[in-house]
Amino acid sequence: RDLRMSRGLGDVYKRQEQCRLTINAMAMRSQDNLVVALELIKNFSQKGFQQVVDMEDAVDQYEDHLGTYLVKFTGRELSTAQNEEVSKFLHTIGDFERISDHAMNLAEVAREIYEKDIRFTDAAQRELDVLRTAVSEIVSLVVGAFIGNDLEMALRVEPLEDTIDGLCDEMKLHHIIRLQDGSCTLAMGFVFNDLLTNYERIADHCSNICLLYTSPSPRDMRRS
């Protein structure tokens, strides 16, 4: 979307709404990128990898253009509420961009798994499948909550983020046991930990986005 608007249409609310619609498109692109990256872990293809590269580039451009526009926007005379909204937008686009970055990281891990023919133990694979499903769900929730301005959906994100953190901690312990009994190699371990780190960071960014919209604003706290 083109964010350039004529000065004759200098209505703050229209500009904010245009920003929100563009962030919606960015959010969906970030989610699409993650979906492709997660599929690559199971079924790697060079075509899918290139899709992730291209979508990551598109998300970077969204962040660059939106960020530049929003920073200029804050230089105008805005109400306190409008300034808070613009600040939330700036933080939100940063988190959606980071989710796409981690999708790119996951695609690179998927390529390494494919090229080195890395095969996890059945137990590790089951754990990774559960975690992958949870991460896919949390991103779906945060994108749906943001686009639909759905508070109920947003409130489901933080408990799921806690669950993902717990799963990662548990899986790290199981991984140490597998290393000790020789069922897992160091090479497998590095890749396993890379997957966990990216999954955990994606959940963190989802939590960041939803906390922006579910926590009381400074203005609301001053009123209470």
Buried (B, 14 or more C-beta within 10 A) or exposed (E): EEBEEEEEEEEBEEBBEBBBEBBBBBBBBBBBBBBBBBBBBEEBBEEBBEBBBEBBEBBBEBBEBBBEBBEEBEEEEBEEEBBBBBBBBBEBBBBBBBBBBBBBBBBBBBBBBBEEEBEBBEBBEEBBEEBBEBBBBBBBBBBBBBBEEBEEBBBBBBEBBEBBBEBBEEBEEBBEEBBEEEBBEEEBBEBBBBBBBBBBBBBBBBBBBBBBBEEEBEEEEEEE
